Amino acid sequence: MSSKISARQKIRYRIRKKISGTASKPRLSVFRSNKDIYAQLIDDENAVTLASASSRAKDIAAQKVNKVDSSKLVGAAIALKSAELGITNVVFDRSGYLYHGRIKAVADGAREGGLVF
């Protein structure tokens, strides 16, 4: 494993020691690949995913926008799904990524959609 990946894993484990999601306040976990971005609402107490959204969804992929803009759409989509579940408060888990660029765009999109964290 490269040092960059192992460094991210260490940061990820350090973050996960401090935060966890519940049914009333789930964890908004973000995964970033080179091409796409994925977001999940996770209840860690029951170990279930409550909702998920990704840039591979047909409605988001159909819009020909750059990766940062599609990340913002993913944030808005996860906020919409959480509103349907009656969830307004979440804990943001950046999964070891730096809080800028696409990760920040997901957070901004989710906040504009009505999520509080």
C-alpha positions, 0 to 999 in steps of 0.5 A: 500500500502506498504511503498516501493511502496508508496515511489516509487510512490512519486519518480515517481511523482516527476520525472514526474513533471520535464520531459515530452515527445513531438512528436519530443522528446518522453519520454522513460518510463520503467516499471519493474515487477518481471519477465518482463520489458517493455519500451514505447515511449510516446508523452505526448502532444498528450497522445499517445504511439508511440512504445513499446517493452517488454521482453514478445515479442516472439523474446526476450522471445525465447532467454534463457538469464537472466533478465538483458540481456533480458532488454538490448535486450528490450532497443535495440528493442525500439531503433530499433522501434524508428529508424523506426519512425525517432526518435533519441532523447528521455527523459529517465523516470526511473519511480521511480526505481533506475538507476542500474541493469535492468533499466540501462541495458534498457538504455544501450541497447537503447544507443547502438541502437542509441538513444540519451538521 
